[in-house]
Amino acid sequence: MTDGTWVTLISIAVTVLFMLGVPVFLVIGYWVIGLSFVLGLTLDNVGAALSDVFTDGFALLAMPLFILTGDLINRSGIARRLSDFAYACLGWLRGGLAMASLGACGLFAAISGSNSATTATIGSMLHPEMVKGGYDERFSAATAAAGGTVGIIIPPSIIFIVYGFLLNLPISDLFVAGIIPGSLMVLGMMLACWIICMRNGWGFLIPLQVSRVLKTALGAWLGFFAIGLVLWGIYTGKFSPTEAAGVTVGFCVIVGFVCLPLHKIINRNKEEDRPVAEKSYGEMLVVRGFGPWELPSITMRSAQITGILAPLIAISVVMQQILSVLGAQQVIGDFVTSMGGYYAVLFTAMAIVFVSGMVLESLPVTIILAPILAPIAHSVGVEPVQFAVVFLVGASIGFITPPYGLNLYVASGVTGVPYFRLLKYTVPYLFALISVWLIVALVPSLSTILLPG
């Protein structure tokens, strides 16, 4: 058989494996090894590429640290305080609790940088509260799934780190560029949420009380400080994204250890989940915290997630090399370039990202397509940082688009609502996100106006 036949057969075989649920890392790995034999490439090349990614990728060190940060702020109770603050601000509106969950997703994302962690944390905390508050359980779960999409756009962002590593762009610039688009995504979803809840009459209203807002703001001060610490450090250049991740982890560990005994003394072992109105300002000042004995289990959970993502990044780098040898990058590049000028190329690239996001997770979409599409977009005048934001906003929408829709699976898992029952209520959020995506693409200054210099 010819090499082309072998390439086709191997590609079909791994596609079948993917459809059967084999992990993406193994699917790509089988494809890489199989085509290495067909093309006469030595397996030493695979080992060398994997080694280079793990030893030379300093920027990637931020990834496990931000994953750990997300777990630490969840275990310490900071995430709960952020959601309480969001509800105090929005609970007076129809659908206020659902809108607050979206706002809490944005605040959580501003510390963790992970879509799945955002969906899992906010979904597990607020889904039961929403159901008690009269919301449809399917809508409640879909809201958590949609809110998690901002996890990779609002800085810090794990996928921005990967994108910057692959395209040799300043990760700090990418972080800053994601602030306004990420905020617009949250606002767009809040608008869609409000319209749905108004039409269905969902949600119990609470009065807007200045005392409640101030009390919950005080309770969330540690979360605000962590967000400000990351953004200030990166924006002013005081430390790199990797250093920012380390500083944030250190801050969260100190908070957890210090707050645990203080919380017991101030709260006198009262229930942490009591209504805000029943808590004093002193009780709101400290979070639940965690002890040193809990740190190994928290770290192990974060390490498990990192152990899934890091090898996938490494093996996908080898996949890029083989695609280059096969000429796939040239074929895709010629197709996109043939579309014409600035807007034709930009919208064609967006369409490719959207379709790819329906069947792949954002990480392989970024690793495979970004090195192909970014240079083409730059050649027609699209600013590299602007294209990075457009690319990744599109990739984030893939988290709630079937048949893959990772956030839908995560939301289903933490809420117990079957996957297919969520799909109906993701449609309004999908339209809201696509609308914001188009605005971000058509108004480049939304991504670049905050860049220093």
C-alpha positions as CSV (number, residue, x, y, z in Angstrom):
1,M,0.0,0.0,0.0
2,T,1.1,3.6,-0.6
3,D,1.9,6.0,2.2
4,G,-1.2,7.9,1.4
5,T,-3.3,4.8,2.0
6,W,-1.6,4.1,5.3
7,V,-2.2,7.7,6.4
8,T,-5.9,7.4,5.6
9,L,-6.3,4.1,7.3
10,I,-4.5,5.2,10.5
11,S,-6.5,8.4,10.6
12,I,-9.8,6.5,10.2
13,A,-8.7,4.1,13.0
14,V,-7.9,6.8,15.5
15,T,-11.1,8.6,14.6
16,V,-13.0,5.5,15.5
17,L,-11.1,5.3,18.8
18,F,-12.0,8.9,19.6
19,M,-15.7,8.2,18.9
20,L,-15.5,5.2,21.2
21,G,-14.3,7.5,24.0
22,V,-10.6,6.8,24.0
23,P,-8.7,9.7,25.7
24,V,-7.6,12.4,23.3
25,F,-4.0,12.0,24.4
26,L,-3.9,8.3,23.4
27,V,-5.7,9.1,20.1
28,I,-3.2,11.7,19.1
29,G,-0.4,9.5,20.4
30,Y,-1.4,6.5,18.3
31,W,-1.7,8.7,15.3
32,V,1.7,10.3,15.8
33,I,3.5,6.9,16.3
34,G,1.7,5.3,13.4
35,L,2.5,8.1,11.0
36,S,6.1,8.3,12.3
37,F,6.6,4.7,11.0
38,V,4.8,5.4,7.7
39,L,6.9,8.6,7.0
40,G,10.2,7.0,8.2
41,L,10.6,9.3,11.2
42,T,12.4,7.9,14.2
43,L,10.7,7.6,17.5
44,D,13.6,9.5,18.9
45,N,12.0,12.5,17.4
46,V,8.9,12.0,19.6
47,G,11.0,11.6,22.7
48,A,13.0,14.7,21.9
49,A,10.0,16.8,21.3
50,L,8.3,15.7,24.5
51,S,11.5,16.4,26.4
52,D,11.9,19.9,24.9
53,V,8.3,20.9,25.8
54,F,8.7,19.8,29.5
55,T,12.3,21.2,29.9
56,D,12.2,24.4,27.9
57,G,8.6,25.5,28.4
58,F,9.1,27.8,31.4
59,A,5.8,29.5,30.6
60,L,3.9,26.2,31.0
61,L,4.9,26.1,34.7
62,A,2.1,28.6,35.3
63,M,-0.5,26.0,34.2
64,P,-0.3,23.6,37.1
65,L,0.0,26.5,39.5
66,F,-3.2,28.2,38.4
67,I,-5.0,24.9,38.4
68,L,-3.8,24.5,42.0
69,T,-5.0,28.0,42.8
70,G,-8.5,27.1,41.7
71,D,-8.7,24.1,44.0
72,L,-7.2,26.2,46.9
73,I,-9.8,29.0,46.6
74,N,-12.6,26.4,46.4
75,R,-11.4,24.5,49.5
76,S,-10.7,27.6,51.5
77,G,-14.2,29.0,51.0
78,I,-13.2,32.1,49.0
79,A,-15.3,30.9,46.0
80,R,-18.4,30.7,48.2
81,R,-17.9,34.3,49.4
82,L,-17.5,35.6,45.8
83,S,-20.8,34.0,44.9
84,D,-22.5,35.5,48.0
85,F,-21.3,38.9,46.9
86,A,-22.6,38.4,43.3
87,Y,-26.0,37.4,44.6
88,A,-26.2,40.4,47.0
89,C,-25.6,42.7,44.0
90,L,-28.0,41.0,41.6
91,G,-30.6,39.1,43.7
92,W,-33.1,42.0,43.4
93,L,-33.5,41.3,39.6
94,R,-35.6,38.6,38.1
95,G,-33.2,35.7,37.6
96,G,-30.8,37.3,40.0
97,L,-29.4,34.1,41.5
98,A,-28.8,32.7,38.0
99,M,-27.1,36.0,37.0
100,A,-25.1,35.9,40.2
101,S,-23.9,32.4,39.3
102,L,-22.6,33.9,36.0
103,G,-21.0,36.7,37.8
104,A,-19.4,34.3,40.3
105,C,-18.1,32.3,37.3
106,G,-16.3,35.5,36.1
107,L,-14.9,36.2,39.5
108,F,-13.7,32.6,40.0
109,A,-12.2,32.6,36.5
110,A,-10.2,35.7,37.5
111,I,-8.3,33.6,39.9
112,S,-8.3,30.0,38.6
113,G,-8.0,30.3,34.8
114,S,-9.8,27.0,34.1
115,N,-13.2,26.4,32.4
116,S,-13.9,23.0,33.9
117,A,-12.9,24.1,37.4
118,T,-15.2,27.2,37.1
119,T,-18.1,25.1,36.0
120,A,-17.6,22.4,38.6
121,T,-17.1,24.8,41.5
122,I,-19.9,27.2,40.8
123,G,-22.3,24.5,39.6
124,S,-21.9,22.3,42.6
125,M,-22.4,25.3,45.0
126,L,-25.2,27.2,43.3
127,H,-27.2,24.6,41.4
128,P,-29.0,23.3,44.5
129,E,-29.7,26.9,45.6
130,M,-31.1,27.7,42.1
131,V,-33.4,24.7,42.2
132,K,-34.6,25.6,45.7
133,G,-35.2,29.2,44.4
134,G,-37.7,28.0,41.7
135,Y,-35.4,27.7,38.7
136,D,-35.7,24.7,36.3
137,E,-32.9,22.3,37.1
138,R,-32.0,22.0,33.4
139,F,-31.6,25.7,33.1
140,S,-29.6,25.9,36.3
141,A,-27.1,23.3,35.1
142,A,-26.9,24.9,31.7
143,T,-26.2,28.2,33.3
144,A,-23.2,26.8,35.2
145,A,-21.9,25.2,32.0
146,A,-22.2,28.5,30.0
147,G,-20.6,30.5,32.8
148,G,-17.6,28.2,32.8
149,T,-16.7,29.4,29.2
150,V,-15.2,32.6,30.6
151,G,-12.7,30.5,32.6
152,I,-10.2,30.5,29.7
153,I,-10.8,34.1,28.7
154,I,-10.8,36.2,31.9
155,P,-7.1,36.3,33.0
156,P,-5.3,34.4,34.3
157,S,-6.0,31.8,31.6
158,I,-4.4,28.4,31.2
159,I,-5.2,28.3,27.4
160,F,-3.7,31.8,26.9
161,I,-0.5,30.4,28.4
162,V,-0.5,27.6,25.9
163,Y,-1.3,29.9,23.0
164,G,1.5,32.3,24.0
165,F,3.9,29.4,24.3
166,L,3.1,28.1,20.9
167,L,3.0,31.5,19.0
168,N,5.8,33.1,21.0
169,L,3.6,36.0,22.2
170,P,3.9,37.8,25.6
171,I,1.5,35.9,27.9
172,S,1.1,39.1,30.0
173,D,-0.3,40.9,26.9
174,L,-2.7,38.0,26.2
175,F,-3.9,38.1,29.8
176,V,-4.6,41.9,29.7
177,A,-6.3,41.5,26.2
178,G,-8.8,39.0,27.6
179,I,-10.2,41.3,30.3
180,I,-12.7,43.3,28.3
181,P,-13.9,40.4,26.0
182,G,-14.3,38.1,29.0
183,S,-16.3,40.7,30.8
184,L,-18.5,41.2,27.8
185,M,-19.1,37.5,27.6
186,V,-20.4,37.5,31.2
187,L,-22.6,40.6,30.5
188,G,-24.0,39.0,27.3
189,M,-24.9,35.8,29.2
190,M,-26.5,37.8,32.0
191,L,-28.7,39.6,29.5
192,A,-29.8,36.2,27.9
193,C,-30.3,34.8,31.5
194,W,-32.5,37.8,32.5
195,I,-34.7,37.5,29.3
196,I,-35.2,33.8,29.9
197,C,-36.1,34.2,33.6
198,M,-38.4,37.1,32.8
199,R,-40.3,35.0,30.3
200,N,-40.6,32.1,32.7
201,G,-41.0,33.9,36.0
202,W,-38.1,32.1,37.6
203,G,-36.3,33.1,40.7
204,F,-37.3,34.7,44.1
205,L,-36.4,38.3,44.4
206,I,-34.5,39.7,47.4
207,P,-34.4,43.4,48.2
208,L,-31.3,45.3,47.3
209,Q,-29.7,46.1,50.7
210,V,-26.6,48.2,51.0
211,S,-25.7,46.4,54.3
212,R,-25.9,43.0,52.6
213,V,-23.7,44.2,49.7
214,L,-21.2,45.6,52.1
215,K,-21.2,42.6,54.3
216,T,-20.7,40.2,51.4
217,A,-18.1,42.5,49.9
218,L,-16.2,42.3,53.2
219,G,-16.6,38.5,53.1
220,A,-15.1,38.3,49.6
221,W,-12.2,40.7,50.3
222,L,-9.6,37.9,50.1
223,G,-10.9,36.9,46.7
224,F,-10.8,40.5,45.5
225,F,-7.3,40.8,46.8
226,A,-6.2,37.7,44.9
227,I,-7.7,39.0,41.7
228,G,-6.1,42.4,42.1
229,L,-2.7,40.8,43.0
230,V,-2.6,38.8,39.8
231,L,-3.8,41.6,37.5
232,W,-1.6,44.3,39.2
233,G,1.5,42.2,39.1
234,I,1.1,41.2,35.4
235,Y,-0.1,44.5,34.1
236,T,2.7,46.5,35.8
237,G,5.3,43.9,34.9
238,K,6.3,43.3,38.5
239,F,6.2,39.6,37.8
240,S,5.7,37.2,34.9
241,P,2.5,35.1,34.6
242,T,4.5,32.1,35.9
243,E,5.6,34.1,38.9
244,A,2.1,35.5,39.3
245,A,0.8,31.9,39.5
246,G,3.4,31.1,42.2
247,V,2.6,34.2,44.2
248,T,-1.2,33.4,44.1
249,V,-0.7,29.9,45.2
250,G,1.5,31.1,48.1
251,F,-1.2,33.6,49.1
252,C,-4.0,31.0,49.0
253,V,-2.0,28.6,51.1
254,I,-1.2,31.3,53.7
255,V,-4.9,32.3,53.7
256,G,-6.0,28.7,54.2
257,F,-3.7,28.0,57.1
258,V,-4.3,31.3,58.9
259,C,-8.0,31.4,58.5
260,L,-8.8,27.9,59.7
261,P,-8.1,28.6,63.5
262,L,-9.4,32.2,63.2
263,H,-12.7,30.9,61.7
264,K,-13.2,28.4,64.5
265,I,-12.6,31.1,67.1
266,I,-14.7,33.8,65.5
267,N,-17.6,31.5,64.3
268,R,-17.5,29.3,67.4
269,N,-18.1,26.3,65.2
270,K,-21.3,27.7,63.7
271,E,-22.3,26.4,60.3
272,E,-20.5,28.2,57.5
273,D,-23.5,27.9,55.2
274,R,-25.9,30.0,57.4
275,P,-27.6,32.9,55.6
276,V,-25.5,36.0,55.3
277,A,-28.0,38.0,57.4
278,E,-27.3,35.7,60.4
279,K,-23.6,36.4,60.3
280,S,-21.8,39.2,61.9
281,Y,-19.2,41.4,60.2
282,G,-16.5,39.6,62.2
283,E,-17.7,36.2,61.0
284,M,-17.6,37.5,57.4
285,L,-14.0,38.7,57.8
286,V,-12.4,35.3,57.6
287,V,-13.1,32.3,55.4
288,R,-13.3,28.6,56.4
289,G,-9.7,27.9,55.5
290,F,-8.0,24.5,55.5
291,G,-5.3,22.7,57.4
292,P,-1.8,21.6,56.4
293,W,-3.1,18.0,56.4
294,E,-5.5,18.8,53.6
295,L,-2.9,20.2,51.3
296,P,-1.7,16.8,49.9
297,S,-5.1,15.9,48.8
298,I,-5.7,19.3,47.2
299,T,-2.4,19.1,45.4
300,M,-3.0,15.6,44.3
301,R,-6.3,16.6,42.6
302,S,-4.6,19.5,40.8
303,A,-1.7,17.2,39.8
304,Q,-4.2,14.8,38.3
305,I,-5.6,17.5,36.0
306,T,-2.1,18.7,35.1
307,G,-1.2,15.1,34.3
308,I,-4.0,15.1,31.7
309,L,-3.2,18.4,30.1
310,A,0.6,18.5,30.0
311,P,1.2,15.3,28.0
312,L,-1.5,16.4,25.6
313,I,0.3,19.6,24.9
314,A,3.6,17.7,24.4
315,I,2.2,15.1,22.0
316,S,0.3,17.7,20.1
317,V,3.6,19.6,19.4
318,V,4.8,16.4,17.6
319,M,1.5,16.2,15.8
320,Q,2.2,19.7,14.4
321,Q,5.5,18.5,13.0
322,I,3.9,15.6,11.3
323,L,1.1,17.7,9.8
324,S,3.8,20.0,8.5
325,V,5.5,17.1,6.8
326,L,2.2,15.9,5.3
327,G,1.5,19.4,4.0
328,A,-1.7,19.8,5.9
329,Q,-0.8,23.2,7.2
330,Q,-0.1,24.3,3.6
331,V,-3.5,23.0,2.4
332,I,-5.4,24.8,5.2
333,G,-3.4,27.9,4.8
334,D,-4.0,28.0,1.1
335,F,-7.8,27.5,1.6
336,V,-8.0,30.3,4.2
337,T,-5.8,32.7,2.2
338,S,-7.9,32.1,-1.0
339,M,-10.9,33.6,0.8
340,G,-9.6,37.1,0.1
341,G,-8.9,40.1,2.3
342,Y,-9.1,40.9,6.0
343,Y,-12.7,40.1,6.9
344,A,-12.9,37.1,4.7
345,V,-9.8,35.5,6.2
346,L,-10.9,36.4,9.7
347,F,-14.4,35.0,9.4
348,T,-13.2,31.9,7.6
349,A,-10.7,31.3,10.5
350,M,-13.5,31.8,13.0
351,A,-15.7,29.3,11.2
352,I,-12.9,26.7,11.3
353,V,-12.4,27.3,15.0
354,F,-16.1,27.1,15.7
355,V,-16.6,23.8,13.8
356,S,-13.5,22.3,15.3
357,G,-14.6,23.3,18.8
358,M,-17.8,21.2,18.3
359,V,-15.8,18.0,18.2
360,L,-12.5,18.8,20.0
361,E,-11.5,20.3,23.3
362,S,-10.0,23.8,23.2
363,L,-6.5,22.6,23.9
364,P,-6.0,20.4,20.8
365,V,-8.0,23.0,18.8
366,T,-5.5,25.6,19.9
367,I,-2.4,23.5,19.4
368,I,-3.3,22.2,16.0
369,L,-5.0,25.3,14.4
370,A,-3.4,28.4,16.0
371,P,0.0,27.9,14.4
372,I,-1.7,27.6,11.0
373,L,-4.3,30.3,11.2
374,A,-2.4,33.0,13.2
375,P,0.3,33.7,10.6
376,I,-2.3,33.9,7.8
377,A,-4.4,36.3,9.8
378,H,-1.3,38.4,10.5
379,S,-0.5,38.5,6.8
380,V,-3.8,40.3,6.1
381,G,-3.4,42.8,8.9
382,V,-5.0,41.2,11.9
383,E,-3.1,42.2,15.0
384,P,-1.6,39.0,16.6
385,V,-3.0,39.6,20.1
386,Q,-6.4,40.6,18.7
387,F,-6.5,37.3,16.7
388,A,-5.4,35.4,19.8
389,V,-8.5,36.7,21.7
390,V,-10.8,36.1,18.8
391,F,-9.4,32.6,18.3
392,L,-9.8,31.6,22.0
393,V,-13.2,33.2,22.5
394,G,-14.3,31.0,19.6
395,A,-12.6,28.0,21.2
396,S,-14.4,28.7,24.5
397,I,-17.8,28.6,22.9
398,G,-17.0,25.0,22.0
399,F,-17.4,24.1,25.7
400,I,-21.2,24.3,25.3
401,T,-21.6,23.1,21.7
402,P,-22.5,19.4,21.1
403,P,-21.4,16.8,20.4
404,Y,-18.4,17.4,22.6
405,G,-19.2,20.4,24.9
406,L,-16.9,19.6,27.8
407,N,-18.6,22.0,30.2
408,L,-21.9,20.3,29.5
409,Y,-20.4,17.0,30.6
410,V,-18.9,18.7,33.7
411,A,-22.2,20.4,34.6
412,S,-24.0,17.1,34.1
413,G,-21.6,15.4,36.4
414,V,-21.8,17.8,39.3
415,T,-25.6,18.5,39.1
416,G,-26.9,15.0,38.1
417,V,-28.9,16.5,35.2
418,P,-28.5,14.2,32.1
419,Y,-26.3,15.7,29.3
420,F,-29.0,15.8,26.6
421,R,-31.5,17.6,28.9
422,L,-29.1,20.5,29.1
423,L,-28.9,21.2,25.4
424,K,-32.2,23.2,25.1
425,Y,-31.2,25.7,27.7
426,T,-27.7,26.3,26.3
427,V,-29.1,27.7,23.0
428,P,-29.8,31.3,24.4
429,Y,-26.3,31.4,25.9
430,L,-24.8,30.2,22.7
431,F,-26.4,33.0,20.8
432,A,-25.3,35.5,23.4
433,L,-21.7,34.3,23.2
434,I,-21.6,34.2,19.4
435,S,-22.9,37.8,19.4
436,V,-20.1,38.9,21.7
437,W,-17.6,37.0,19.6
438,L,-18.6,38.9,16.5
439,I,-18.4,42.2,18.3
440,V,-14.9,41.3,19.6
441,A,-13.8,40.4,16.1
442,L,-15.2,43.5,14.5
443,V,-13.9,45.9,17.2
444,P,-10.2,45.2,17.7
445,S,-9.7,47.9,20.3
446,L,-11.7,45.8,22.8
447,S,-8.8,43.4,22.9
448,T,-5.9,45.9,22.6
449,I,-7.0,49.1,24.4
450,L,-5.7,48.0,27.8
451,L,-2.3,46.8,26.5
452,P,0.5,48.7,28.2
453,G,2.5,51.1,26.0
